[in-house]
Amino acid sequence: MDSCPWVLNKANLAKFHEEEWGHPVHDDNKLFEFLSLSVLAAGLSYETVLDKRDDLRLAFHDFEIDEVAQMSTEEVEELLSDKRMIRNKRKISAVVCNARVSREMRANGQTLDDFLWSYTGFRTIDNKWLHAEMIPEQTLLSRKISDEMHERGFVMVGPVLIYSFLETVGIVNDHLIDCQARIS
């Protein structure tokens, strides 16, 4: 096997898998971008979100937390009529809400990076799965982080979405053991 089976020989998924997925991320705006993409992808394929990623970056001010946190109701409404967007008011509103919570955390002295990585002692959990069927949809860790995020005011951050997000930002390494993109 050359890569994880979810790549499915799709160019944009392969590039994402090899260059980004599972690479440890510590930049708050990049963490926020991946959290937002996860929210926007809920119920869709991640490929759909990757196809729209450039347009999403434009619409959400390159996922700069402070910029997104200042988005108005009118801006959200405009995005709902833009055919380039994932036109789901709940998801778009969640991105804005999550930016506001992230900004508030930072104002209180805690970065998104510190918050998320503190759960693992600032180290990647390096799983050694042989088969994709072995990878869980959620874990005790993703449930714990999801609960804490909900308590802080984040929305649309259930434990399954959070587990996928943790894989994406390298907090959890779920590349299969024989994957060429495996980060050790």
Secondary structure as UniProt FT lines:
FT   HELIX           5..7
FT   TURN            8..9
FT   HELIX           11..19
FT   TURN            20..22
FT   HELIX           28..41
FT   TURN            42..43
FT   HELIX           46..51
FT   HELIX           53..59
FT   HELIX           61..63
FT   HELIX           65..69
FT   HELIX           73..80
FT   TURN            83..84
FT   HELIX           89..107
FT   TURN            108..109
FT   HELIX           112..117
FT   HELIX           118..120
FT   TURN            121..122
FT   STRAND          125..126
FT   HELIX           132..134
FT   HELIX           140..152
FT   HELIX           159..168
FT   TURN            169..170
FT   STRAND          172..173
FT   TURN            177..178
FT   TURN            180..181
//
